Amino acid sequence: MAREHACRKCKSLSSGKVCPVCGSTDLSSEWTGLVIIINPEKSEVAKTLSISKSGRYALKVS
Ligand SMILES: [Zn+2]
């Protein structure tokens, strides 16, 4: 089972080699915590994590 990678810049999760949110290729397979952002404008979690796009994000990326 292929694990998703988390972007080190914006923490977005993806299964590809390029982050779909910010276009970075600086991805890590070492991440913990999963946050699903559906409505970033109304989400306190999104504000805390500086997320402006809906999607799936890691809480911590190492
Ligand atoms: Zn990114």
N, CA, C, O and the ligand as a Tripos MOL2 file, in Angstrom:
@<TRIPOS>MOLECULE
protein
  249   247    63     0     0
PROTEIN
NO_CHARGES

@<TRIPOS>ATOM
      1 N           0.8400   -1.1970    0.0000 N.3       1 MET1
      2 CA          0.0000    0.0000    0.0000 C.3       1 MET1
      3 C           0.8770    1.2510    0.0000 C.2       1 MET1
      4 O           1.6670    1.4730    0.9180 O.2       1 MET1
      5 N           0.7280    2.0380   -1.0160 N.am      2 ALA2
      6 CA          1.5320    3.2480   -1.1260 C.3       2 ALA2
      7 C           1.0000    4.3290   -0.1990 C.2       2 ALA2
      8 O          -0.1850    4.6630   -0.2150 O.2       2 ALA2
      9 N           1.8870    4.8570    0.5930 N.am      3 ARG3
     10 CA          1.4640    5.9010    1.5070 C.3       3 ARG3
     11 C           1.5510    7.2550    0.8060 C.2       3 ARG3
     12 O           2.4160    7.4960   -0.0360 O.2       3 ARG3
     13 N           0.6330    8.1120    1.1830 N.am      4 GLU4
     14 CA          0.6440    9.4470    0.6090 C.3       4 GLU4
     15 C           1.8140   10.2620    1.1620 C.2       4 GLU4
     16 O           2.3440    9.9790    2.2370 O.2       4 GLU4
     17 N           2.1900   11.2610    0.4070 N.am      5 HIS5
     18 CA          3.2590   12.1470    0.8330 C.3       5 HIS5
     19 C           2.6760   13.4930    1.2420 C.2       5 HIS5
     20 O           1.6620   13.9450    0.7110 O.2       5 HIS5
     21 N           3.3440   14.1110    2.1930 N.am      6 ALA6
     22 CA          2.9110   15.4290    2.6440 C.3       6 ALA6
     23 C           3.9060   16.4800    2.1740 C.2       6 ALA6
     24 O           5.1190   16.2800    2.2310 O.2       6 ALA6
     25 N           3.3750   17.5900    1.7120 N.am      7 CYS7
     26 CA          4.2160   18.7000    1.2600 C.3       7 CYS7
     27 C           4.8460   19.3910    2.4640 C.2       7 CYS7
     28 O           4.1570   19.6840    3.4420 O.2       7 CYS7
     29 N           6.1450   19.6520    2.4000 N.am      8 ARG8
     30 CA          6.8190   20.3160    3.5190 C.3       8 ARG8
     31 C           6.4600   21.8020    3.5980 C.2       8 ARG8
     32 O           6.6150   22.4280    4.6460 O.2       8 ARG8
     33 N           5.9910   22.3470    2.5090 N.am      9 LYS9
     34 CA          5.6630   23.7790    2.5070 C.3       9 LYS9
     35 C           4.2510   24.0460    3.0010 C.2       9 LYS9
     36 O           4.0420   24.8990    3.8640 O.2       9 LYS9
     37 N           3.2730   23.3130    2.4540 N.am     10 CYS10
     38 CA          1.8800   23.6330    2.8120 C.3      10 CYS10
     39 C           1.1710   22.4740    3.5060 C.2      10 CYS10
     40 O           0.0100   22.6050    3.8930 O.2      10 CYS10
     41 N           1.8600   21.3320    3.6710 N.am     11 LYS11
     42 CA          1.3360   20.1710    4.3990 C.3      11 LYS11
     43 C           0.2100   19.4300    3.6800 C.2      11 LYS11
     44 O          -0.4400   18.5670    4.2700 O.2      11 LYS11
     45 N          -0.0190   19.7570    2.4320 N.am     12 SER12
     46 CA         -1.0480   19.0540    1.6810 C.3      12 SER12
     47 C          -0.6200   17.6090    1.4160 C.2      12 SER12
     48 O           0.5560   17.3410    1.1700 O.2      12 SER12
     49 N          -1.5770   16.6830    1.4660 N.am     13 LEU13
     50 CA         -1.2940   15.2860    1.1850 C.3      13 LEU13
     51 C          -1.6090   14.9640   -0.2640 C.2      13 LEU13
     52 O          -2.6310   15.3970   -0.7970 O.2      13 LEU13
     53 N          -0.7320   14.2080   -0.8970 N.am     14 SER14
     54 CA         -0.9870   13.7860   -2.2680 C.3      14 SER14
     55 C          -0.2370   12.4980   -2.5400 C.2      14 SER14
     56 O           0.7110   12.1550   -1.8340 O.2      14 SER14
     57 N          -0.6720   11.7860   -3.5720 N.am     15 SER15
     58 CA         -0.0080   10.5370   -3.9150 C.3      15 SER15
     59 C           0.9640   10.7310   -5.0710 C.2      15 SER15
     60 O           1.6760    9.8010   -5.4490 O.2      15 SER15
     61 N           0.9940   11.9240   -5.6270 N.am     16 GLY16
     62 CA          1.9020   12.2060   -6.7410 C.3      16 GLY16
     63 C           3.2490   12.7200   -6.2600 C.2      16 GLY16
     64 O           3.5410   12.6960   -5.0650 O.2      16 GLY16
     65 N           4.0650   13.1830   -7.1940 N.am     17 LYS17
     66 CA          5.3960   13.6700   -6.8510 C.3      17 LYS17
     67 C           5.4460   15.1870   -6.7490 C.2      17 LYS17
     68 O           6.4550   15.7610   -6.3380 O.2      17 LYS17
     69 N           4.3590   15.8220   -7.1220 N.am     18 VAL18
     70 CA          4.2850   17.2750   -7.0420 C.3      18 VAL18
     71 C           3.0680   17.6630   -6.2170 C.2      18 VAL18
     72 O           1.9830   17.1110   -6.3970 O.2      18 VAL18
     73 N           3.2520   18.6050   -5.3230 N.am     19 CYS19
     74 CA          2.1360   19.0590   -4.4990 C.3      19 CYS19
     75 C           1.0750   19.7370   -5.3670 C.2      19 CYS19
     76 O           1.3860   20.6620   -6.1160 O.2      19 CYS19
     77 N          -0.1760   19.2810   -5.2690 N.am     20 PRO20
     78 CA         -1.2330   19.8740   -6.1010 C.3      20 PRO20
     79 C          -1.6560   21.2640   -5.6240 C.2      20 PRO20
     80 O          -2.3240   21.9930   -6.3580 O.2      20 PRO20
     81 N          -1.2770   21.6300   -4.4150 N.am     21 VAL21
     82 CA         -1.7070   22.9110   -3.8690 C.3      21 VAL21
     83 C          -0.7020   24.0240   -4.1900 C.2      21 VAL21
     84 O          -1.0790   25.0820   -4.6940 O.2      21 VAL21
     85 N           0.5810   23.7760   -3.8930 N.am     22 CYS22
     86 CA          1.5630   24.8550   -4.0820 C.3      22 CYS22
     87 C           2.5970   24.5340   -5.1590 C.2      22 CYS22
     88 O           3.4310   25.3800   -5.4810 O.2      22 CYS22
     89 N           2.5530   23.3250   -5.7200 N.am     23 GLY23
     90 CA          3.4600   22.9880   -6.8090 C.3      23 GLY23
     91 C           4.8500   22.5800   -6.3670 C.2      23 GLY23
     92 O           5.7260   22.3600   -7.2040 O.2      23 GLY23
     93 N           5.0680   22.4750   -5.0570 N.am     24 SER24
     94 CA          6.3780   22.1010   -4.5480 C.3      24 SER24
     95 C           6.6540   20.6140   -4.7680 C.2      24 SER24
     96 O           5.7330   19.7960   -4.7710 O.2      24 SER24
     97 N           7.9150   20.2780   -4.9500 N.am     25 THR25
     98 CA          8.3060   18.8770   -5.0450 C.3      25 THR25
     99 C           8.9970   18.4260   -3.7600 C.2      25 THR25
    100 O           9.5410   17.3240   -3.6870 O.2      25 THR25
    101 N           8.9680   19.2920   -2.7520 N.am     26 ASP26
    102 CA          9.5840   18.9740   -1.4570 C.3      26 ASP26
    103 C           8.5720   18.2270   -0.6010 C.2      26 ASP26
    104 O           7.9400   18.8020    0.2850 O.2      26 ASP26
    105 N           8.4300   16.9250   -0.8810 N.am     27 LEU27
    106 CA          7.4350   16.1110   -0.2010 C.3      27 LEU27
    107 C           8.1000   15.1330    0.7570 C.2      27 LEU27
    108 O           9.2410   14.7190    0.5540 O.2      27 LEU27
    109 N           7.3660   14.7730    1.8050 N.am     28 SER28
    110 CA          7.9000   13.8710    2.8090 C.3      28 SER28
    111 C           6.9320   12.7380    3.0820 C.2      28 SER28
    112 O           5.7200   12.9490    3.1260 O.2      28 SER28
    113 N           7.4590   11.5370    3.2670 N.am     29 SER29
    114 CA          6.5950   10.4120    3.6350 C.3      29 SER29
    115 C           6.4700   10.2980    5.1490 C.2      29 SER29
    116 O           5.7200    9.4740    5.6700 O.2      29 SER29
    117 N           7.2310   11.1540    5.8460 N.am     30 GLU30
    118 CA          7.1890   11.1480    7.3170 C.3      30 GLU30
    119 C           6.2560   12.2430    7.7990 C.2      30 GLU30
    120 O           6.6490   13.3990    7.9550 O.2      30 GLU30
    121 N           5.0080   11.8510    8.0310 N.am     31 TRP31
    122 CA          4.0520   12.8380    8.5400 C.3      31 TRP31
    123 C           3.0870   12.1630    9.4910 C.2      31 TRP31
    124 O           2.8880   10.9490    9.4370 O.2      31 TRP31
    125 N           2.4890   12.9580   10.3620 N.am     32 THR32
    126 CA          1.5120   12.4220   11.3050 C.3      32 THR32
    127 C           0.2990   13.3420   11.3600 C.2      32 THR32
    128 O           0.3910   14.5410   11.1010 O.2      32 THR32
    129 N          -0.8200   12.7600   11.6990 N.am     33 GLY33
    130 CA         -2.0450   13.5250   11.8460 C.3      33 GLY33
    131 C          -2.6760   13.8330   10.5080 C.2      33 GLY33
    132 O          -1.9850   14.2020    9.5580 O.2      33 GLY33
    133 N          -3.9750   13.6830   10.4320 N.am     34 LEU34
    134 CA         -4.6730   13.9600    9.1780 C.3      34 LEU34
    135 C          -5.8000   14.9500    9.4320 C.2      34 LEU34
    136 O          -6.6480   14.7450   10.3010 O.2      34 LEU34
    137 N          -5.7900   16.0180    8.6620 N.am     35 VAL35
    138 CA         -6.8390   17.0290    8.7690 C.3      35 VAL35
    139 C          -7.5180   17.1540    7.4170 C.2      35 VAL35
    140 O          -6.8590   17.2940    6.3870 O.2      35 VAL35
    141 N          -8.8470   17.1010    7.4330 N.am     36 ILE36
    142 CA         -9.5760   17.2960    6.1860 C.3      36 ILE36
    143 C         -10.2520   18.6590    6.2490 C.2      36 ILE36
    144 O         -11.0970   18.9120    7.1080 O.2      36 ILE36
    145 N          -9.8670   19.5210    5.3340 N.am     37 ILE37
    146 CA        -10.4240   20.8750    5.2760 C.3      37 ILE37
    147 C         -11.4460   20.9230    4.1450 C.2      37 ILE37
    148 O         -11.1160   20.7030    2.9790 O.2      37 ILE37
    149 N         -12.6820   21.2140    4.5070 N.am     38 ILE38
    150 CA        -13.7340   21.2660    3.4930 C.3      38 ILE38
    151 C         -14.0470   22.7110    3.1170 C.2      38 ILE38
    152 O         -14.2260   23.0410    1.9450 O.2      38 ILE38
    153 N         -14.1070   23.5600    4.1340 N.am     39 ASN39
    154 CA        -14.4300   24.9550    3.8870 C.3      39 ASN39
    155 C         -13.4170   25.8540    4.5950 C.2      39 ASN39
    156 O         -13.6580   26.2810    5.7240 O.2      39 ASN39
    157 N         -12.2920   26.1450    3.9490 N.am     40 PRO40
    158 CA        -11.1920   26.8560    4.6130 C.3      40 PRO40
    159 C         -11.5850   28.2280    5.1490 C.2      40 PRO40
    160 O         -11.0210   28.6880    6.1420 O.2      40 PRO40
    161 N         -12.5550   28.8920    4.4960 N.am     41 GLU41
    162 CA        -12.9490   30.2310    4.9680 C.3      41 GLU41
    163 C         -13.6040   30.1730    6.3420 C.2      41 GLU41
    164 O         -13.5120   31.1170    7.1260 O.2      41 GLU41
    165 N         -14.2640   29.0600    6.6230 N.am     42 LYS42
    166 CA        -15.0150   28.9660    7.8730 C.3      42 LYS42
    167 C         -14.3290   28.0810    8.9100 C.2      42 LYS42
    168 O         -14.8530   27.9010   10.0090 O.2      42 LYS42
    169 N         -13.1740   27.5330    8.5790 N.am     43 SER43
    170 CA        -12.5160   26.5750    9.4640 C.3      43 SER43
    171 C         -11.4490   27.2280   10.3220 C.2      43 SER43
    172 O         -10.5240   27.8600    9.8120 O.2      43 SER43
    173 N         -11.5900   27.0680   11.6420 N.am     44 GLU44
    174 CA        -10.5690   27.5820   12.5530 C.3      44 GLU44
    175 C          -9.2520   26.8160   12.3870 C.2      44 GLU44
    176 O          -8.1650   27.3800   12.5090 O.2      44 GLU44
    177 N          -9.3820   25.5180   12.1070 N.am     45 VAL45
    178 CA         -8.1870   24.6950   11.9070 C.3      45 VAL45
    179 C          -7.4050   25.1920   10.6890 C.2      45 VAL45
    180 O          -6.1760   25.2620   10.7090 O.2      45 VAL45
    181 N          -8.1340   25.5310    9.6420 N.am     46 ALA46
    182 CA         -7.4780   26.0210    8.4240 C.3      46 ALA46
    183 C          -6.7360   27.3190    8.6990 C.2      46 ALA46
    184 O          -5.6340   27.5310    8.1920 O.2      46 ALA46
    185 N          -7.3410   28.1850    9.5030 N.am     47 LYS47
    186 CA         -6.6840   29.4560    9.8390 C.3      47 LYS47
    187 C          -5.4160   29.2040   10.6340 C.2      47 LYS47
    188 O          -4.3720   29.8050   10.3800 O.2      47 LYS47
    189 N          -5.5270   28.2890   11.6160 N.am     48 THR48
    190 CA         -4.3750   27.9740   12.4570 C.3      48 THR48
    191 C          -3.2210   27.4270   11.6300 C.2      48 THR48
    192 O          -2.0580   27.7440   11.8780 O.2      48 THR48
    193 N          -3.5550   26.6020   10.6450 N.am     49 LEU49
    194 CA         -2.5190   25.9620    9.8350 C.3      49 LEU49
    195 C          -2.1940   26.7610    8.5720 C.2      49 LEU49
    196 O          -1.3840   26.3280    7.7530 O.2      49 LEU49
    197 N          -2.8230   27.9230    8.4180 N.am     50 SER50
    198 CA         -2.6190   28.7680    7.2380 C.3      50 SER50
    199 C          -2.9650   28.0420    5.9410 C.2      50 SER50
    200 O          -2.2270   28.1050    4.9580 O.2      50 SER50
    201 N          -4.1010   27.3550    5.9610 N.am     51 ILE51
    202 CA         -4.5530   26.6250    4.7840 C.3      51 ILE51
    203 C          -5.6460   27.4320    4.0940 C.2      51 ILE51
    204 O          -6.6030   27.8590    4.7390 O.2      51 ILE51
    205 N          -5.5100   27.6410    2.7980 N.am     52 SER52
    206 CA         -6.5030   28.4410    2.0860 C.3      52 SER52
    207 C          -7.2500   27.6330    1.0270 C.2      52 SER52
    208 O          -8.1680   28.1410    0.3830 O.2      52 SER52
    209 N          -6.8530   26.3840    0.8540 N.am     53 LYS53
    210 CA         -7.5330   25.5360   -0.1170 C.3      53 LYS53
    211 C          -8.1030   24.3020    0.5730 C.2      53 LYS53
    212 O          -7.4900   23.7740    1.5010 O.2      53 LYS53
    213 N          -9.2610   23.8420    0.1320 N.am     54 SER54
    214 CA         -9.8190   22.6400    0.7220 C.3      54 SER54
    215 C          -8.9830   21.4290    0.2980 C.2      54 SER54
    216 O          -8.3460   21.4290   -0.7550 O.2      54 SER54
    217 N          -9.0040   20.4060    1.1430 N.am     55 GLY55
    218 CA         -8.2330   19.2080    0.8260 C.3      55 GLY55
    219 C          -7.8240   18.4840    2.0860 C.2      55 GLY55
    220 O          -8.3390   18.7420    3.1740 O.2      55 GLY55
    221 N          -6.8730   17.5580    1.9130 N.am     56 ARG56
    222 CA         -6.4110   16.7620    3.0380 C.3      56 ARG56
    223 C          -4.9930   17.1740    3.3840 C.2      56 ARG56
    224 O          -4.1350   17.2920    2.5090 O.2      56 ARG56
    225 N          -4.7570   17.3920    4.6760 N.am     57 TYR57
    226 CA         -3.4710   17.9030    5.1040 C.3      57 TYR57
    227 C          -2.9280   17.1000    6.2830 C.2      57 TYR57
    228 O          -3.6850   16.5050    7.0500 O.2      57 TYR57
    229 N          -1.6210   17.0980    6.4090 N.am     58 ALA58
    230 CA         -0.9680   16.4920    7.5680 C.3      58 ALA58
    231 C          -0.8440   17.5390    8.6600 C.2      58 ALA58
    232 O          -0.6870   18.7280    8.3820 O.2      58 ALA58
    233 N          -0.9140   17.0840    9.9100 N.am     59 LEU59
    234 CA         -0.7110   18.0190   11.0240 C.3      59 LEU59
    235 C           0.7610   18.3390   11.1990 C.2      59 LEU59
    236 O           1.1450   19.4920   11.3960 O.2      59 LEU59
    237 N           1.5840   17.2910   11.1250 N.am     60 LYS60
    238 CA          3.0200   17.4720   11.2980 C.3      60 LYS60
    239 C           3.7680   16.8030   10.1610 C.2      60 LYS60
    240 O           3.4740   15.6600    9.8100 O.2      60 LYS60
    241 N           4.7180   17.4950    9.5910 N.am     61 VAL61
    242 CA          5.5500   16.9300    8.5380 C.3      61 VAL61
    243 C           7.0020   17.0210    8.9990 C.2      61 VAL61
    244 O           7.4720   18.0820    9.4100 O.2      61 VAL61
    245 N           7.7030   15.8890    8.9250 N.am     62 SER62
    246 CA          9.1070   15.9190    9.3370 C.3      62 SER62
    247 C          10.0250   15.5980    8.1750 C.2      62 SER62
    248 O          11.2450   15.5780    8.3390 O.2      62 SER62
    249 ZN          2.4660   22.1710   -1.0460 Zn       63 ZN63
@<TRIPOS>BOND
     1     1     2 1
     2     2     3 1
     3     3     4 2
     4     3     5 am
     5     5     6 1
     6     6     7 1
     7     7     8 2
     8     7     9 am
     9     9    10 1
    10    10    11 1
    11    11    12 2
    12    11    13 am
    13    13    14 1
    14    14    15 1
    15    15    16 2
    16    15    17 am
    17    17    18 1
    18    18    19 1
    19    19    20 2
    20    19    21 am
    21    21    22 1
    22    22    23 1
    23    23    24 2
    24    23    25 am
    25    25    26 1
    26    26    27 1
    27    27    28 2
    28    27    29 am
    29    29    30 1
    30    30    31 1
    31    31    32 2
    32    31    33 am
    33    33    34 1
    34    34    35 1
    35    35    36 2
    36    35    37 am
    37    37    38 1
    38    38    39 1
    39    39    40 2
    40    39    41 am
    41    41    42 1
    42    42    43 1
    43    43    44 2
    44    43    45 am
    45    45    46 1
    46    46    47 1
    47    47    48 2
    48    47    49 am
    49    49    50 1
    50    50    51 1
    51    51    52 2
    52    51    53 am
    53    53    54 1
    54    54    55 1
    55    55    56 2
    56    55    57 am
    57    57    58 1
    58    58    59 1
    59    59    60 2
    60    59    61 am
    61    61    62 1
    62    62    63 1
    63    63    64 2
    64    63    65 am
    65    65    66 1
    66    66    67 1
    67    67    68 2
    68    67    69 am
    69    69    70 1
    70    70    71 1
    71    71    72 2
    72    71    73 am
    73    73    74 1
    74    74    75 1
    75    75    76 2
    76    75    77 am
    77    77    78 1
    78    78    79 1
    79    79    80 2
    80    79    81 am
    81    81    82 1
    82    82    83 1
    83    83    84 2
    84    83    85 am
    85    85    86 1
    86    86    87 1
    87    87    88 2
    88    87    89 am
    89    89    90 1
    90    90    91 1
    91    91    92 2
    92    91    93 am
    93    93    94 1
    94    94    95 1
    95    95    96 2
    96    95    97 am
    97    97    98 1
    98    98    99 1
    99    99   100 2
   100    99   101 am
   101   101   102 1
   102   102   103 1
   103   103   104 2
   104   103   105 am
   105   105   106 1
   106   106   107 1
   107   107   108 2
   108   107   109 am
   109   109   110 1
   110   110   111 1
   111   111   112 2
   112   111   113 am
   113   113   114 1
   114   114   115 1
   115   115   116 2
   116   115   117 am
   117   117   118 1
   118   118   119 1
   119   119   120 2
   120   119   121 am
   121   121   122 1
   122   122   123 1
   123   123   124 2
   124   123   125 am
   125   125   126 1
   126   126   127 1
   127   127   128 2
   128   127   129 am
   129   129   130 1
   130   130   131 1
   131   131   132 2
   132   131   133 am
   133   133   134 1
   134   134   135 1
   135   135   136 2
   136   135   137 am
   137   137   138 1
   138   138   139 1
   139   139   140 2
   140   139   141 am
   141   141   142 1
   142   142   143 1
   143   143   144 2
   144   143   145 am
   145   145   146 1
   146   146   147 1
   147   147   148 2
   148   147   149 am
   149   149   150 1
   150   150   151 1
   151   151   152 2
   152   151   153 am
   153   153   154 1
   154   154   155 1
   155   155   156 2
   156   155   157 am
   157   157   158 1
   158   158   159 1
   159   159   160 2
   160   159   161 am
   161   161   162 1
   162   162   163 1
   163   163   164 2
   164   163   165 am
   165   165   166 1
   166   166   167 1
   167   167   168 2
   168   167   169 am
   169   169   170 1
   170   170   171 1
   171   171   172 2
   172   171   173 am
   173   173   174 1
   174   174   175 1
   175   175   176 2
   176   175   177 am
   177   177   178 1
   178   178   179 1
   179   179   180 2
   180   179   181 am
   181   181   182 1
   182   182   183 1
   183   183   184 2
   184   183   185 am
   185   185   186 1
   186   186   187 1
   187   187   188 2
   188   187   189 am
   189   189   190 1
   190   190   191 1
   191   191   192 2
   192   191   193 am
   193   193   194 1
   194   194   195 1
   195   195   196 2
   196   195   197 am
   197   197   198 1
   198   198   199 1
   199   199   200 2
   200   199   201 am
   201   201   202 1
   202   202   203 1
   203   203   204 2
   204   203   205 am
   205   205   206 1
   206   206   207 1
   207   207   208 2
   208   207   209 am
   209   209   210 1
   210   210   211 1
   211   211   212 2
   212   211   213 am
   213   213   214 1
   214   214   215 1
   215   215   216 2
   216   215   217 am
   217   217   218 1
   218   218   219 1
   219   219   220 2
   220   219   221 am
   221   221   222 1
   222   222   223 1
   223   223   224 2
   224   223   225 am
   225   225   226 1
   226   226   227 1
   227   227   228 2
   228   227   229 am
   229   229   230 1
   230   230   231 1
   231   231   232 2
   232   231   233 am
   233   233   234 1
   234   234   235 1
   235   235   236 2
   236   235   237 am
   237   237   238 1
   238   238   239 1
   239   239   240 2
   240   239   241 am
   241   241   242 1
   242   242   243 1
   243   243   244 2
   244   243   245 am
   245   245   246 1
   246   246   247 1
   247   247   248 2
@<TRIPOS>SUBSTRUCTURE
     1 MET1         2 RESIDUE 1 A MET
     2 ALA2         6 RESIDUE 1 A ALA
     3 ARG3        10 RESIDUE 1 A ARG
     4 GLU4        14 RESIDUE 1 A GLU
     5 HIS5        18 RESIDUE 1 A HIS
     6 ALA6        22 RESIDUE 1 A ALA
     7 CYS7        26 RESIDUE 1 A CYS
     8 ARG8        30 RESIDUE 1 A ARG
     9 LYS9        34 RESIDUE 1 A LYS
    10 CYS10       38 RESIDUE 1 A CYS
    11 LYS11       42 RESIDUE 1 A LYS
    12 SER12       46 RESIDUE 1 A SER
    13 LEU13       50 RESIDUE 1 A LEU
    14 SER14       54 RESIDUE 1 A SER
    15 SER15       58 RESIDUE 1 A SER
    16 GLY16       62 RESIDUE 1 A GLY
    17 LYS17       66 RESIDUE 1 A LYS
    18 VAL18       70 RESIDUE 1 A VAL
    19 CYS19       74 RESIDUE 1 A CYS
    20 PRO20       78 RESIDUE 1 A PRO
    21 VAL21       82 RESIDUE 1 A VAL
    22 CYS22       86 RESIDUE 1 A CYS
    23 GLY23       90 RESIDUE 1 A GLY
    24 SER24       94 RESIDUE 1 A SER
    25 THR25       98 RESIDUE 1 A THR
    26 ASP26      102 RESIDUE 1 A ASP
    27 LEU27      106 RESIDUE 1 A LEU
    28 SER28      110 RESIDUE 1 A SER
    29 SER29      114 RESIDUE 1 A SER
    30 GLU30      118 RESIDUE 1 A GLU
    31 TRP31      122 RESIDUE 1 A TRP
    32 THR32      126 RESIDUE 1 A THR
    33 GLY33      130 RESIDUE 1 A GLY
    34 LEU34      134 RESIDUE 1 A LEU
    35 VAL35      138 RESIDUE 1 A VAL
    36 ILE36      142 RESIDUE 1 A ILE
    37 ILE37      146 RESIDUE 1 A ILE
    38 ILE38      150 RESIDUE 1 A ILE
    39 ASN39      154 RESIDUE 1 A ASN
    40 PRO40      158 RESIDUE 1 A PRO
    41 GLU41      162 RESIDUE 1 A GLU
    42 LYS42      166 RESIDUE 1 A LYS
    43 SER43      170 RESIDUE 1 A SER
    44 GLU44      174 RESIDUE 1 A GLU
    45 VAL45      178 RESIDUE 1 A VAL
    46 ALA46      182 RESIDUE 1 A ALA
    47 LYS47      186 RESIDUE 1 A LYS
    48 THR48      190 RESIDUE 1 A THR
    49 LEU49      194 RESIDUE 1 A LEU
    50 SER50      198 RESIDUE 1 A SER
    51 ILE51      202 RESIDUE 1 A ILE
    52 SER52      206 RESIDUE 1 A SER
    53 LYS53      210 RESIDUE 1 A LYS
    54 SER54      214 RESIDUE 1 A SER
    55 GLY55      218 RESIDUE 1 A GLY
    56 ARG56      222 RESIDUE 1 A ARG
    57 TYR57      226 RESIDUE 1 A TYR
    58 ALA58      230 RESIDUE 1 A ALA
    59 LEU59      234 RESIDUE 1 A LEU
    60 LYS60      238 RESIDUE 1 A LYS
    61 VAL61      242 RESIDUE 1 A VAL
    62 SER62      246 RESIDUE 1 A SER
    63 ZN63       249 GROUP 0 **** ****
